[in-house]
Amino acid sequence: PECLEDWVDEDNPVRVIDAFIDRLDLGALGFARVDPKATGRPAYHPAILLKLYVYGYLNAVQSSRRLERVARRNVEVMWLLGRLVPDHKTIAEFRKHFGPAIRKVCVQFVELCRRLGLLSHASVAIDGSKFKAVNNRDRNFTAGKMKRRMQQIVESVARYIHQLESADRQEQTDAIVMRTTRLKEKIAKLKDEMDRLEGLNEHRCAEPDQQISLTDPDARSMATSGRGSGVVGYNVQVAVDTENHLIVAHDVTMTGNDTSQLARMAKLTKATLDVDHLEVVADRGYFNSPEILACREANITVTLPKPQTSNNKKRNLFVKADFRYDADKDVYICPAGVQLRRRLKTQEKGLTLFRYWTNTCAQCPIKDQCTTGKERRVTRWEQEHVLEEVQRRLDENPQAMRTRRETVEHPFGTIKARMGATHFLMKRLHNVKTEMSLAVLAYNLTRVINIVGVGPLIAAMRELLSLFFAQHALSALQIALRTSLRPFRLETPPTSCVP
């Protein structure tokens, strides 16, 4: 071929990256050096480095050094960058310093998908997954780990002292003397390690969550679905569209559980889709009464199962679901047909709770199937009807959990496979959020190409931009106010042939 253009066919996904980034208003998104100064040597344009990163995350190449090597030998990257080869330090610094702007690019692509009609169905599945950080498990300390490590040192010192005492009772040969010296050195090292752990323990106790990580200070030890397993990393939250399986919204948190994430992620998704009503399906890990109530107040319909935390089921005793609530009389009816009246009002963890019981449990013939105490008490939250609506929706749509699993599990698997064994390469929460935004952008880009195709996608982008220009109702100011971002550039740069 006489030029690189001949090496990149019209259906190559790299053309989508080029067309998308060339239409972004990079200066409004927060990228520096968009317009070079009149004096001095011009720096790399941010579009060049952004294209390189999007291509890298699209093809499982996240390392700055590997991206530099790819720029030297990959024909697609040569075409995309115009045969420019940035140094790996320049590539790494770009991702480090322009994290907020990169995250806005991911939001811009979701907005483009919405305007293309790929997010017309206001229904999402929300889930979280643990991603590994650049922090070995041995360099993370929780209260339990610290206690076990100190106990191991104490036991090792006691064992070595016992061996020293045994050696002292034997004839002092050269071998015994060398062994005694080695034991003393080991004891001294263990004492130094104990002093270090005591200092770390003081620092650990000062942290709000009572744990520290030495390599990545923001990484946290989190339990995973595997029994007895865990990971030192971050909790990634995503909201995935149930129709086209596009990631609508995402976030990275340092919290190891999903209990307090439902309302925040649902509201973020609703704002991104710009809809009046949103349907959300999640797993039992998100079940939290105040979170569900907050979603209902925000006109968000939630469907999720309630976790079975009562020990009565294990004891083969009646659970709360076996008691029927009569709203007209405000009483619970037990399996024996006896009414339990409201007798107490209390406050627990900021929630107003009511207690129901009866004084006739002692004479009940099936008491041994209900409770081991004097009487059986049933607790009801003052907004319990909200939770009953959630359960009713789940009963009416038993396939909701299957839909959730088929929708949200696949994106996590795809992204983790692209990231490799160590998911994140950068340290600190704000840098990890940047990496996750690039991974989500690459995933969404792949999904849209598979759904629409390369050629139709580029044509639709150009047609959409022309429509924006023709319809003054969708002006740049209106889009900026609605999405807090500047819109795409309206001009289409000419396609050049690089020799």
N, C-alpha and C positions, 0 to 999 in steps of 0.2 A: 504493500500500500504506500501511496505517496504521502499520506498524512494520517494522523491518529484518528481522524474522523471515520476513516474506513474500517478501523478496528472495532468501533463501538456501534452496534446495530441500533435500529430505531426502537427495539423493544428491550433494551438494556435498562435495568433499574437505575443505573447511575445517571441517566438522563432526567429522571424524576427528581433526584437530589439536586442536580444542577438547576432545573427549572424552578423548584420550590425556593431554594435559598437565594437565587438571583432576584426573586420578587419580594423578598423581605426588606423592610425598612430597618436595616441593622442599627443605624444610628439611634432611632427611636426606641429600639429594644434594649439599648444600653451598651452596645459594642463601641469600643474606641478605635481610632485611626481609620474610620470609614473614609474620611476625606483627608488625604495626605497633606502635610505642610509644604509650603513653597520651597523651603530650604532643607538641606540634609538628605540622607538616603531614605527613601520611602520604606515603611515597614510592610510586612505581609498584610494584605487586606483581610479583615476578619471573615469574609465570605470564603476565602481559600481554606482557612483553618477549620471553619465550621463544616464545610463540605467534606474535608478529610475525616473529621470525627464522626459525622453521620455515616459516611461510607464504612468507617472502621467498625462502629457498633452494629451496622447492618450485616457485616461479614465476620463477626466474632474476632475483631482485632481492636482491642482497647488500649494496649500499651503504647506509650508515645514512641518508644524505641522501635517497636514493630511497625508503627505507622510510618516512621521515617524510612524504614527499609522497604515498605510497600510502595511508598511514593517513588522509590528509585527503580523498581522492577515491575510494577503492575501497570499494564497498559491502560486499564480503566481509570486508575488514579492519575496517570499521566495526562489523559484526556480531560479529566475532571479539574485538575489543578493547573492545566496549561504547562505541564512539565516543570512546575516549580517543586523544589524539594526542601521543605522547612526542616530545620534542625530539631532533634527530639526535645531539646530544652525549650525551644520556642513553642512546640506543640503542647508540651505539658503546662507551660505557663499560661497559655491561652485558656485551657480548661480550668485552671486554678483561679484565674483572676476574673473570668467572665461567667461565673456560675449562674448568677441571677438572670443574665441575658439569655443564656442557653436554655434555662428553664422556661423563659417566655417563648422561645422558639417552639418548644414542645406544645405549649398552650395554643400558639398560632396554628399549628397543624391540626389540632383537635377542632379549632374554630373553622378551619377550612373544610374538614370532614363534615361538620354540622351543616355548613352552607351548601355542600354538595349533596345533602340529603341522606348521608350515611348514618346519621344519628337521629332519625326522625321518630324512632320508637323510644319513648321516655321510660325505659325499664332497664335497670342495671343490677348486676350482682356484685356485692362488696365482699372482699376477703383480704386477709393478710397472710404474709409468709415471711419467714426468717431468712435473711441474707447474710452470708459470712462477711466479716470485716477483716481488715489487715491486723489481726490481733490473735496470737496463739492463745489457746485455752489456759496454758500454764502462766500466761502473763495477765490473766484476769483473776481478781480476787473478790469473792463474796464472803459473807460471814461463815458459811459452811465450809467453803474451800480453805479459808484461813485457819479455821479450827482444826480441820483434818491435817493440813500441812504442819502446823505446830505440833500436833499430837504425833505425827510421824517422826519429827525431829527429836522429840522427847524420847520416844521409844528407841530410836537409833542411838542416841547418846547413852541411854541405859544399857543397850546391848554392847556397845563398844567399851564402856566402863567395866562391864562384867568380863569381857575378854581381856582387858588389861589386868584385872585382878587375877585371872587364871594364869596369865603370862608371868606375873610376879612370883607365883608359887612354883614356877618351873626353873630349871637350871638356865642361867643367863648365857646362852650361846649367841653367836652372831645372828642367826636367823631369828631368835626370840627378840633380840635388841632391835633389829630392823622392823619386825612386826609391831613392837611396842611404839616405835617412832611413827609408823604409818597410822596406827590407831589414834595417837595423840594429835596428829595432823588432821585426821578426819573429825575428831571432836572439836578442834579449834574452828574448822570450817563450818561445822554445824552450829556452833555458838554464834559465829558471825552471821550466818543465815537467819538464826533466830532473832538477832538484833535488827536485821534488815526487815524481817516480817513484822516485828513489833512497831517499827516506824511506819511501815505501809498500813498496818492496822489502824494506827491513829489517823492517818490520812483517809482511810476507807470509812471510818466512823463519822468523819466530817461530811461525807457525801450524802445527799438527800436519800438516795436509794441504797445506801450502805454497800456500795461496790465500786471498784476502780479497775481501769484497764491501763496498762503501762504503754502499749504501743499506740493504740488509738484511744485517747481519753473518753471519747463519746460512745465507744462500743460497749454493749452490755451483754451479760450472760442471759440467754433466753432459752426456755424449754421448747422443745419441738414435739411433733406428734409421736416420734419414736419413744418407747418407754425407756426411761433412764438415760436418755440422750439429751443433748443440748448443743447450742451454738453460741459463739461470741460474735455478735453482729448487730443488725438493725431489723426492725419490724417494718416491712414495706406494705402499705395499704393501697389497694387499687379498686376502682369501680369500673366494671367491664360491661359494655353494652350487650344485652342478651340477643340482639338480632344479628349484628355483624361482628361481634366479639372484639370491638375496638376499646382500648383503654381510654375512658372519658376523663378520669381524674386519678391522681396518685399522690402519695406522700410517703415520707420516710420518718419514722419515729424511733425514740429510744425506749419506748414502753414495751415490755415483753408480752402483754396480753392485748386483746381486742375489745375489752369491755367498754372502754370509754371512747371508742373511735367511730361508732355508728352514726351519730347525729352530725358530727363534723364532716365526715366523708360524704354523707348523703346531701348535706346542704351545699358542699363544694360542687358536687355533681349537678345538683339542680341549678346552681348559678351558671355553671359551664354550659349546660344544655339550653339555658334561658327558657325554661318551661314553668308553667304554673303548678303542675302536679307531676310527681315522680313516683314510680314503683321500684321498691328495693327488696331484694332477697339476700339473706345472709345466713350464716350457720349459727349454731347455738353459742359459740364463743362471744357473740355480740349481744347476747340477751342481757339487757340492763334496763330496768324500769324507767328511770329518768331519761335515758337516751331515747327509748321508744316514744315516750311522751313528747320529747322535744321534736322528734320527727313528725308526729301527728300534728303538732301545732304549726309546723312548717309546711303542711299539706303534702307530706311524704308518707306513702303507704308502705309499711314494712311487713315482710313475711319472714319469720324465722322460728325455729323450734325452741321450746323452753327446756333448759337442762334439768335433769332429774338429780337434785342434790339431796333429797331426803333419804335417810337411812331406813325408813319404814319399808321401802320396796324390797331391800335386802332381807329384812326380817319377815317378809310375807305379811305385812300389815297394810291396812288401808292407807292410801295416800290422799292428798288434798283433792285430786281429780275425782275421787270416789264420792265426794260430798257435793251436792247440788245446791247452787245458790238461788234463792227466790228473791228477786229484786223488789217485788211489790211489798213483801213483808220484811225485807232486810234480815233474812235468816238463812242459815245453812241447814240442809236436811241430810242427815247422816245415812249410811247404808241400811240402818235399822228403822228408818222412817221417823226419827226423832228430830225436832227442830233445835238448832243451836242458835241462841239469841246473842245479839251484840251486848257485851258487858264491860268492855274496856277500850279506851282510846289512848294511844301512846305515840311517842316520836322515837324513831330509830334511824340513824344515819341521814337525817333530814327528811325522812318520809313519815307521813301520817298513817298509822296502822290501827286497825280495829281487831279486837279479839272476840271470838265467838265460842261459847261452850254451854253445856247444860249440866245440871246436878244429878241427872238420872243415869249416868254412865255405870255406876256401881251395880245397878240392877239389870244392865243390858246383857242379854244372852250371848252376844257375839263380841263382848268387850275384849276377849283375848285375841281377836282378829284386828282390833282397832288401835289399842294403846296399852302400854304397860304401866301407865300412871293412874292417878285417881280419876281424871276425866280427860277427854280428848278436846284440845283447843285448836281452832282454825284461825289463821291470821289472814286478813284481807287489807290490801292497800286501798287508799281512798280513790285511786284512779285505776282500780283493778279492771274496770270494764275495757280499758285500752288494751290490756294484755289479753283479755278474753276475745277481743276483736282479732288480734293477731293469731290466736289459736284457731279461731273459726276460719280465717282465711287459709291457714295451713291445712285444715281438715278438708276444706272445699277444693284445694289444689294440692293434692299429695305429690304431684310431680315437680313442685317448686324446688325441692332440695336437689333433685336430679338435674334440673335446669341450672341451678347454681353451680353444681360441681362441673358440669360440662362446659359452662361458660367461663368460669374464673380460674380453674386449675390449669388449663392449657397455656394461657399467657405466662404464668409463673414458670412452668416447665420450659417453655421456649426461651424466656429471658435468661434463666439460670444456665441452660445449656450453652447459650452464646457467651455468657460471662465466664464460664469455666469453673474450676474447683474453688478458687478464691473469688467470690463474686465481685467484691469492690476492691479497687486498686488504690484509692485515695483514703486519707484519714480525715476525721472530723465530720460532723453531721452535715454542714453546709456543702462540703465537697462531695459527700456521698449522695446528697440530693441532686447535684449536678449530674453525676454518673447515672443515677436512676432515670433522670429526664432524657438523657441520650438513649438509654436502653429502651424506654417507652416510646420515644420518637421512632427508633428503628423498628420496633415491633409494629407500631401503627402503620408505618410506611409499608412494611411487608404485607400487612393485611389489606390495605387499600389497593396495592398493586395486584394482589391475588383476586380481589373482588372486581376491580374496574379494568385493570390492565394498564400497561405503561403508556401506550399511545392515547387511549381515551382519557386517561387521568390528566396527562399534560394538556390535551385539548380542552378538557373540562375546566382546568385551572385558568387557561387563557380566556375561555368564554365567560367564566365567572368574573374575572377581572374586568372584562369589557362591559359586563352587566353592571358592575359596581360603578364604572365610569359613566354609563348612560343614565343610571337611576340616581338622582341626587338625594333621594331619601336615605340611601345607604352611603352617606358621605364619610369622609375620613374622621371627622369630629364625632359623629354618632357612633362609629365603631370603636373609637378610642374610649368614649364614655361608657360603652356597654361592656367592653372586655378589658378595660384598663391597659390596652395595648394599641400601638399604631397599626394600621392595616398593611396589607401587602402593597408593594410598589406597583403602580399602574403601567409603568413603561416596561417593554419587553426588550432586553438587550439582544443585539444580533448574535447569531450563532457563528462562531469563528472556527476556522480550520487551522489547527496547530500543526506546523510542519515537523 
